[in-house]
Amino acid sequence: GTSIDTESKSFNIWASKKISETITINTSFKDITINDNNYLSHRLSSTKKNGLQTNVGISIQLKSLKIRSEIFHQNFTLNKAGYKNNLNFKLSTEYIF
């Protein structure tokens, strides 16, 4: 997701629900303002940007192995950071020895 950096702010609401012993569902909604003072030299965007970022994910715990899958959507573009208005998918694993 987007880091908010200086001259920026965000409001985040999230929830998590364990639907079984091994499966957890997560969701979050962020209202993000980047470069609130419209500084041309801001690290992420040369103009003020405001938008939403949403996330839905699921994690499955199988003994020592955890598998996570997430879908993100961001409805704004940050011209200096390479973030575009798009949909992203993330898949990760974690193994505990």
C-alpha positions as CSV (number, residue, x, y, z in Angstrom):
1,G,0.0,0.0,0.0
2,T,0.8,3.6,-0.1
3,S,3.0,5.2,2.6
4,I,1.6,8.6,3.6
5,D,4.9,10.4,4.2
6,T,5.0,14.0,5.5
7,E,2.3,16.6,4.8
8,S,-0.2,13.8,4.6
9,K,-2.9,12.1,6.6
10,S,-5.0,9.0,6.6
11,F,-8.0,7.5,8.4
12,N,-8.2,3.7,8.6
13,I,-11.0,1.4,9.5
14,W,-10.3,-2.4,9.6
15,A,-11.9,-5.6,10.8
16,S,-10.8,-9.2,11.2
17,K,-13.0,-12.2,11.7
18,K,-11.9,-15.8,12.5
19,I,-14.3,-18.0,10.7
20,S,-12.8,-21.3,11.7
21,E,-9.8,-22.6,13.7
22,T,-7.6,-22.2,10.6
23,I,-9.2,-19.3,8.5
24,T,-9.3,-15.6,9.2
25,I,-10.8,-12.9,6.9
26,N,-9.5,-9.3,7.1
27,T,-10.7,-6.1,5.5
28,S,-9.7,-2.4,5.7
29,F,-10.8,0.9,4.2
30,K,-8.5,4.0,4.2
31,D,-9.2,7.6,3.3
32,I,-5.8,9.0,2.4
33,T,-4.6,12.5,1.6
34,I,-1.1,12.8,0.2
35,N,0.8,16.2,0.0
36,D,-1.9,18.1,1.8
37,N,-0.1,21.5,1.3
38,N,0.4,20.9,-2.4
39,Y,4.2,21.1,-2.3
40,L,5.8,20.6,-5.8
41,S,8.8,18.9,-4.3
42,H,6.9,16.3,-2.2
43,R,8.5,12.9,-2.4
44,L,5.3,11.0,-3.5
45,S,3.2,13.4,-5.6
46,S,3.8,16.9,-7.0
47,T,0.1,17.8,-6.3
48,K,-2.3,17.1,-3.5
49,K,-4.0,13.7,-3.8
50,N,-7.0,12.3,-1.9
51,G,-8.5,8.9,-2.4
52,L,-9.5,5.6,-1.0
53,Q,-7.6,2.4,-0.5
54,T,-9.5,-0.9,0.2
55,N,-8.2,-4.3,1.1
56,V,-9.8,-7.7,1.5
57,G,-7.7,-10.7,2.6
58,I,-7.8,-14.2,3.9
59,S,-5.2,-16.2,5.9
60,I,-5.1,-19.9,6.4
61,Q,-3.0,-21.4,9.3
62,L,-1.9,-25.0,8.7
63,K,0.2,-26.0,11.7
64,S,3.5,-24.1,11.2
65,L,2.6,-22.8,7.8
66,K,0.5,-19.6,7.2
67,I,-0.8,-18.7,3.7
68,R,-2.1,-15.2,3.1
69,S,-3.9,-13.8,0.1
70,E,-5.0,-10.1,-0.3
71,I,-6.6,-7.9,-2.9
72,F,-6.0,-4.2,-2.8
73,H,-7.6,-1.3,-4.7
74,Q,-6.3,2.3,-4.8
75,N,-8.4,4.9,-6.6
76,F,-5.7,7.6,-6.9
77,T,-2.3,8.0,-8.7
78,L,1.0,9.2,-7.1
79,N,3.1,10.5,-10.0
80,K,6.5,10.5,-8.2
81,A,6.1,7.1,-6.4
82,G,4.9,5.0,-9.3
83,Y,1.6,4.1,-7.7
84,K,-1.3,4.1,-10.1
85,N,-5.1,3.8,-9.8
86,N,-5.3,0.0,-9.9
87,L,-6.1,-3.4,-8.4
88,N,-3.3,-5.5,-6.8
89,F,-3.0,-9.1,-5.6
90,K,-0.6,-10.3,-3.0
91,L,0.2,-13.9,-2.0
92,S,2.6,-14.6,0.9
93,T,3.6,-17.6,3.1
94,E,5.1,-17.8,6.5
95,Y,6.7,-20.9,8.1
96,I,7.5,-21.0,11.8
97,F,10.4,-23.4,12.8
